């Protein structure tokens, strides 16, 4: 534990689209996608510079976190944090106390642990709001144990001060991270593993100090180097990169949305909603993932249940000798209207029949940004060629 380390923990809005200013605050709304989160930042030079702020527990649900407190166990350097969280209450009023810890100076955080055994609702009749519920919550830690204290009025009883002993691990843990060279690869040390994300990056967490061999794997891919020997000694290890060469397969179909060439649309049900080809989008504001254009569906004008098919006019057959067949495409997700049921359903056309393939992909899945989706078409080997894509 460096004497120059300084840690900060605070409550703020989540920072997602539509949740960045005071006017976006959730207030009494139970359905708004704006929510409060616990943020963390650290300085390793006595406060001269600070790391980028991060959320220590950013759940996808509509819940709020607040009244945070941070403490450091000076015997181990472990950071402990507590806060109220409404995650178990759909009404976003009742709270539990949650605890999280970091053994690597706040670079990573362990999963949240619920401390309380019963929720408190400080909004009910009889609550003594004049006592500033939660303002005097506290936390102390020493010798691999943390002791939170908090205001509690479970079962609508009088306000009381509660505490609990939380025992932490005496062994600090660290991480190994880098680029796998491809998405969806498994990186393993034998005792721990991680999967590379859409940017090819991976982080293997929860590693004690020691020597590890990192081995990447993914069906259809070869890696260089085949393994990396990594020594973890008191700090996270970054920059452990691989180059991946994937796929000896054949591309049967490829088309962009730069223009409408090669594409057609038809109204399947309802009379509203339309696919268009654009170079930028609004609600949300975005630009194409690749190329100069993208396909946009106007769900704003579409009535509930309306379906419009966008399909390619050039069919193709999947050879019977193919081991697997997949369709990959990029889709933009946002959180602007999470109560709506906008979704894309891939379909395969075999002659005059259209069949749903895979599960419909929700536009509002709790994430923001472009995401690549993969659909398994292996079941369609040797079937007659026909226009094969629909959304």
C-alpha positions as CSV (number, residue, x, y, z in Angstrom):
1,X,0.0,0.0,0.0
2,X,1.6,3.2,-1.2
3,X,1.5,6.3,1.1
4,X,0.8,8.4,-2.0
5,X,-2.5,6.6,-2.8
6,X,-5.7,8.6,-2.4
7,X,-9.1,7.2,-3.0
8,X,-12.4,8.9,-3.7
9,X,-15.9,7.4,-3.7
10,X,-19.1,9.3,-4.5
11,X,-22.7,9.1,-5.8
12,X,-23.6,10.5,-9.2
13,X,-25.9,9.9,-12.1
14,X,-25.0,6.9,-14.2
15,X,-23.8,9.1,-17.1
16,X,-25.7,7.1,-19.7
17,X,-27.5,8.8,-22.5
18,X,-30.3,11.0,-20.9
19,X,-28.8,10.7,-17.5
20,X,-26.1,13.3,-17.2
21,X,-27.6,16.5,-15.7
22,X,-29.7,17.4,-12.7
23,X,-32.8,17.7,-14.8
24,X,-32.5,13.9,-15.6
25,X,-32.5,12.8,-12.0
26,X,-34.9,9.8,-11.4
27,X,-36.8,11.6,-8.6
28,X,-39.9,9.5,-7.7
29,X,-40.1,7.8,-11.1
30,X,-39.8,4.0,-11.0
31,X,-39.6,3.6,-14.8
32,X,-37.0,6.2,-15.8
33,X,-33.8,4.7,-17.2
34,X,-31.8,7.4,-15.4
35,X,-30.3,6.0,-12.2
36,X,-27.7,6.9,-9.5
37,X,-24.5,4.9,-9.2
38,X,-21.4,4.7,-6.9
39,X,-18.3,6.1,-8.7
40,X,-14.6,5.7,-7.8
41,X,-11.4,7.3,-8.7
42,X,-7.8,7.1,-7.3
43,X,-4.6,9.0,-7.3
44,X,-1.2,7.4,-7.0
45,X,0.7,10.6,-6.6
46,X,-0.8,12.2,-3.6
47,X,-3.7,13.8,-5.5
48,X,-1.7,15.5,-8.3
49,X,-3.5,13.4,-10.9
50,X,-6.5,11.1,-10.9
51,X,-7.6,8.0,-12.8
52,X,-10.7,8.0,-15.0
53,X,-13.8,7.6,-12.9
54,X,-15.5,4.2,-12.9
55,X,-18.7,2.7,-11.5
56,X,-17.9,-0.1,-9.1
57,X,-21.3,-1.9,-9.6
58,X,-23.2,-0.9,-12.7
59,X,-26.2,-3.2,-12.8
60,X,-28.5,-3.2,-15.9
61,X,-31.7,-2.8,-13.9
62,X,-33.6,0.3,-12.8
63,X,-32.2,0.7,-9.3
64,X,-30.4,3.5,-7.4
65,X,-27.3,3.5,-5.2
66,X,-26.4,6.2,-2.6
67,X,-25.0,7.1,0.8
68,X,-21.6,5.6,0.2
69,X,-18.7,5.2,2.6
70,X,-15.1,4.0,2.0
71,X,-12.4,2.7,4.2
72,X,-8.9,1.1,3.8
73,X,-7.5,-1.8,5.9
74,X,-4.1,-0.4,6.6
75,X,-2.7,-3.9,7.4
76,X,-3.5,-5.3,3.9
77,X,-4.3,-2.3,1.7
78,X,-7.8,-3.7,0.9
79,X,-10.4,-1.0,0.1
80,X,-13.9,-1.6,1.4
81,X,-17.0,0.3,0.4
82,X,-20.6,0.3,1.5
83,X,-23.8,1.9,0.1
84,X,-27.5,1.7,0.0
85,X,-29.0,0.0,-3.0
86,X,-32.7,-0.3,-4.1
87,X,-31.9,-3.2,-6.5
88,X,-34.3,-5.6,-4.7
89,X,-37.3,-3.1,-4.8
90,X,-39.1,-2.5,-8.1
91,X,-40.5,0.7,-6.4
92,X,-36.9,2.1,-6.0
93,X,-37.5,3.1,-2.4
94,X,-36.6,0.2,-0.1
95,X,-32.9,-0.3,0.5
96,X,-30.4,-2.9,1.5
97,X,-26.7,-2.2,2.5
98,X,-24.2,-3.6,0.1
99,X,-20.4,-4.1,0.6
100,X,-17.7,-4.3,-2.1
101,X,-13.9,-4.7,-1.8
102,X,-10.9,-4.2,-3.9
103,X,-7.5,-5.8,-3.3
104,X,-5.7,-4.0,-6.2
105,X,-6.0,-0.4,-5.2
106,X,-9.4,0.1,-6.9
107,X,-8.4,-1.2,-10.3
108,X,-11.0,-4.0,-10.0
109,X,-13.8,-4.6,-7.6
110,X,-15.3,-7.8,-6.2
111,X,-19.0,-8.6,-6.7
112,X,-21.3,-6.7,-4.3
113,X,-22.3,-8.6,-1.2
114,X,-25.6,-7.8,0.6
115,X,-25.0,-7.1,4.3
116,X,-28.5,-6.5,5.5
117,X,-31.1,-9.2,6.0
118,X,-34.1,-7.0,5.7
119,X,-34.9,-3.8,3.7
120,X,-35.6,-0.4,5.0
121,X,-38.2,2.0,3.6
122,X,-37.6,5.5,4.8
123,X,-40.5,6.9,2.8
124,X,-43.3,5.3,4.8
125,X,-45.5,7.1,7.2
126,X,-43.8,7.5,10.6
127,X,-40.3,7.8,9.2
128,X,-38.3,10.4,11.1
129,X,-36.8,12.2,8.1
130,X,-35.4,14.9,10.3
131,X,-32.6,12.6,11.4
132,X,-31.1,12.6,7.9
133,X,-31.3,8.8,7.2
134,X,-28.0,7.4,6.0
135,X,-25.9,10.5,6.5
136,X,-24.0,9.0,9.4
137,X,-23.3,5.6,7.8
138,X,-19.7,4.6,8.4
139,X,-17.1,1.9,7.7
140,X,-13.8,0.8,9.3
141,X,-11.4,-2.0,8.5
142,X,-8.4,-3.6,10.1
143,X,-6.8,-7.1,10.1
144,X,-8.8,-8.5,7.2
145,X,-12.2,-7.5,8.7
146,X,-14.5,-4.6,7.9
147,X,-17.2,-3.2,10.2
148,X,-20.0,-1.2,8.5
149,X,-22.5,0.8,10.6
150,X,-25.7,2.1,9.1
151,X,-29.2,3.5,9.9
152,X,-31.8,0.8,9.8
153,X,-35.6,0.8,10.4
154,X,-36.6,-2.6,9.0
155,X,-40.2,-3.6,9.4
156,X,-41.0,0.1,9.7
157,X,-39.6,0.1,13.3
158,X,-37.8,3.0,14.9
159,X,-34.5,4.1,13.5
160,X,-31.6,2.0,14.9
161,X,-27.9,1.7,14.3
162,X,-26.8,-1.7,13.0
163,X,-23.4,-3.3,12.3
164,X,-22.0,-6.5,11.0
165,X,-18.5,-8.0,10.7
166,X,-17.3,-8.7,7.2
167,X,-14.2,-10.9,6.9
168,X,-12.0,-10.3,3.8
169,X,-9.4,-12.4,2.2
170,X,-5.8,-11.9,3.4
171,X,-4.4,-12.6,0.0
172,X,-4.5,-9.7,-2.5
173,X,-5.5,-10.5,-6.0
174,X,-4.5,-8.9,-9.4
175,X,-5.3,-9.2,-13.1
176,X,-3.7,-10.0,-16.4
177,X,-5.0,-8.2,-19.4
178,X,-4.4,-7.5,-23.1
179,X,-5.7,-8.2,-26.6
180,X,-6.7,-11.7,-27.7
181,X,-6.6,-10.6,-31.4
182,X,-10.2,-11.7,-31.9
183,X,-13.6,-11.5,-30.2
184,X,-15.0,-14.4,-28.2
185,X,-11.7,-16.1,-27.5
186,X,-11.2,-17.9,-24.2
187,X,-8.0,-16.9,-22.3
188,X,-7.1,-19.3,-19.5
189,X,-4.4,-19.6,-16.8
190,X,-5.7,-23.0,-15.7
191,X,-7.2,-21.6,-12.5
192,X,-9.0,-18.6,-14.0
193,X,-10.3,-17.5,-17.4
194,X,-11.9,-14.7,-19.3
195,X,-13.5,-14.1,-22.7
196,X,-12.4,-11.4,-25.1
197,X,-14.9,-8.6,-25.8
198,X,-16.1,-7.0,-29.0
199,X,-12.8,-4.9,-29.0
200,X,-10.7,-8.1,-28.7
201,X,-9.7,-7.2,-25.1
202,X,-9.6,-9.5,-22.1
203,X,-9.0,-9.3,-18.4
204,X,-8.3,-12.3,-16.2
205,X,-9.1,-11.2,-12.6
206,X,-8.7,-12.7,-9.1
207,X,-5.1,-13.9,-9.5
208,X,-2.8,-14.1,-6.5
209,X,0.9,-13.2,-7.0
210,X,2.7,-15.9,-8.9
211,X,3.7,-17.3,-12.3
212,X,1.0,-18.1,-14.9
213,X,0.8,-19.4,-18.4
214,X,-1.9,-17.7,-20.4
215,X,-3.4,-19.8,-23.2
216,X,-5.9,-18.5,-25.8
217,X,-8.4,-20.7,-27.6
218,X,-11.2,-20.3,-30.1
219,X,-12.6,-22.7,-32.6
220,X,-11.2,-22.1,-36.1
221,X,-8.4,-19.8,-34.8
222,X,-4.7,-20.1,-34.3
223,X,-2.7,-17.8,-32.1
224,X,0.7,-16.3,-32.0
225,X,2.3,-16.8,-29.6
226,X,0.5,-19.9,-28.6
227,X,1.0,-19.1,-24.9
228,X,2.5,-16.3,-22.8
229,X,4.3,-16.8,-19.5
230,X,3.3,-14.0,-17.1
231,X,4.6,-13.2,-13.6
232,X,2.3,-11.3,-11.3
233,X,4.1,-9.6,-8.5
234,X,2.2,-7.0,-6.5
235,X,0.5,-5.2,-9.4
236,X,-1.9,-5.8,-12.4
237,X,-0.1,-6.9,-15.6
238,X,-1.2,-5.3,-18.8
239,X,-0.2,-5.5,-22.5
240,X,-0.3,-9.3,-22.8
241,X,-1.3,-9.5,-26.4
242,X,-1.9,-12.2,-29.0
243,X,-2.4,-12.2,-32.8
244,X,-5.2,-14.4,-34.0
245,X,-5.7,-15.9,-37.4
246,X,-9.2,-17.2,-37.7
247,X,-11.3,-19.0,-40.3
248,X,-10.5,-21.0,-43.3
249,X,-14.2,-20.9,-44.3
250,X,-15.8,-19.3,-47.3
251,X,-17.9,-16.2,-47.4
252,X,-21.2,-17.0,-49.1
253,X,-22.8,-13.6,-48.8
254,X,-21.7,-10.1,-47.9
255,X,-23.5,-6.9,-48.4
256,X,-23.4,-3.4,-46.8
257,X,-26.1,-0.9,-46.1
258,X,-24.3,1.9,-47.9
259,X,-27.2,2.0,-50.3
260,X,-30.5,0.1,-51.1
261,X,-28.8,-1.8,-53.9
262,X,-29.5,-5.5,-53.5
263,X,-32.1,-5.0,-50.7
264,X,-35.9,-5.0,-50.7
265,X,-38.6,-4.3,-48.1
266,X,-42.1,-5.6,-47.6
267,X,-44.7,-4.9,-44.9
268,X,-45.4,-8.1,-43.0
269,X,-48.0,-6.8,-40.6
270,X,-49.5,-3.4,-39.8
271,X,-49.3,-0.4,-42.1
272,X,-46.6,1.7,-40.4
273,X,-42.8,1.5,-39.9
274,X,-40.2,1.6,-42.7
275,X,-36.6,0.6,-43.4
276,X,-34.5,3.3,-45.0
277,X,-30.8,3.6,-45.8
278,X,-29.1,6.6,-44.1
279,X,-25.7,8.0,-43.4
280,X,-26.5,9.1,-39.8
281,X,-29.2,8.6,-37.3
282,X,-31.3,10.5,-34.7
283,X,-32.9,9.3,-31.5
284,X,-30.3,8.1,-30.9
285,X,-27.7,10.2,-32.7
286,X,-25.2,7.8,-34.3
287,X,-23.1,7.2,-37.3
288,X,-22.5,3.9,-39.3
289,X,-20.3,1.2,-37.7
290,X,-18.5,0.7,-41.0
291,X,-18.8,2.1,-44.5
292,X,-20.8,5.1,-45.3
293,X,-24.3,4.0,-44.5
294,X,-26.6,1.9,-42.3
295,X,-30.2,0.6,-42.4
296,X,-32.6,2.4,-40.0
297,X,-36.0,1.4,-39.0
298,X,-38.5,4.2,-38.1
299,X,-40.0,2.6,-35.0
300,X,-41.4,6.0,-33.8
301,X,-44.1,5.9,-36.5
302,X,-44.7,2.2,-36.2
303,X,-47.7,1.0,-34.3
304,X,-47.4,-1.8,-31.7
305,X,-47.0,-5.1,-33.5
306,X,-46.0,-3.7,-36.8
307,X,-43.4,-5.8,-38.7
308,X,-41.4,-4.8,-41.8
309,X,-39.1,-7.2,-43.5
310,X,-35.8,-6.1,-45.0
311,X,-34.3,-8.8,-47.2
312,X,-31.6,-9.5,-49.7
313,X,-32.7,-10.2,-53.2
314,X,-29.8,-12.5,-54.0
315,X,-30.1,-16.0,-52.5
316,X,-27.3,-18.4,-51.7
317,X,-27.1,-22.1,-50.7
318,X,-25.0,-23.4,-47.7
319,X,-23.1,-26.4,-48.9
320,X,-23.8,-29.7,-47.2
321,X,-20.1,-30.1,-46.6
322,X,-20.0,-27.0,-44.3
323,X,-19.2,-27.8,-40.7
324,X,-20.9,-24.7,-39.5
325,X,-22.6,-21.6,-41.0
326,X,-23.0,-18.3,-39.3
327,X,-24.5,-14.9,-40.1
328,X,-22.8,-11.8,-38.4
329,X,-24.1,-8.3,-38.4
330,X,-23.7,-5.1,-36.2
331,X,-26.7,-3.5,-34.5
332,X,-26.8,-0.3,-32.5
333,X,-28.2,-0.4,-29.0
334,X,-29.3,2.4,-26.7
335,X,-31.3,3.0,-23.5
336,X,-33.5,5.9,-24.7
337,X,-36.9,4.1,-24.7
338,X,-36.2,0.9,-22.7
339,X,-39.9,0.3,-22.1
340,X,-40.5,-0.2,-25.9
341,X,-40.2,-3.6,-27.5
342,X,-38.2,-2.7,-30.6
343,X,-36.3,-5.8,-31.8
344,X,-34.8,-7.4,-34.9
345,X,-35.7,-11.0,-35.8
346,X,-33.4,-12.8,-38.3
347,X,-35.3,-15.0,-40.8
348,X,-34.2,-17.4,-43.5
349,X,-36.2,-17.6,-46.7
350,X,-36.4,-21.1,-48.3
351,X,-38.5,-20.8,-51.4
352,X,-41.8,-19.1,-50.4
353,X,-41.4,-19.7,-46.7
354,X,-39.8,-17.4,-44.1
355,X,-38.6,-19.0,-40.8
356,X,-37.4,-17.2,-37.7
357,X,-33.8,-18.1,-36.9
358,X,-32.6,-17.7,-33.4
359,X,-34.1,-15.4,-30.8
360,X,-35.2,-11.8,-31.6
361,X,-32.6,-9.3,-30.6
362,X,-33.9,-6.5,-28.4
363,X,-32.7,-3.0,-29.3
364,X,-32.9,-2.0,-25.6
365,X,-30.7,-4.6,-23.9
366,X,-29.2,-2.3,-21.2
367,X,-26.2,-1.4,-23.3
368,X,-25.3,1.6,-25.5
369,X,-23.3,1.4,-28.7
370,X,-22.7,-0.9,-31.6
371,X,-22.7,-4.6,-30.9
372,X,-21.9,-7.5,-33.2
373,X,-24.4,-10.4,-33.2
374,X,-23.9,-13.9,-34.5
375,X,-26.7,-16.2,-35.7
376,X,-26.2,-19.9,-36.3
377,X,-27.4,-21.0,-39.8
378,X,-26.0,-24.5,-39.7
379,X,-29.5,-26.0,-39.7
380,X,-30.0,-24.5,-43.2
381,X,-27.3,-26.5,-45.0
382,X,-28.4,-27.9,-48.5
383,X,-31.7,-26.1,-48.4
384,X,-32.9,-24.4,-51.6
385,X,-31.3,-20.9,-52.2
386,X,-33.6,-18.0,-51.7
387,X,-33.5,-14.5,-50.3
388,X,-32.0,-15.1,-46.9
389,X,-32.1,-12.2,-44.5
390,X,-34.9,-10.4,-42.8
391,X,-35.3,-8.0,-39.9
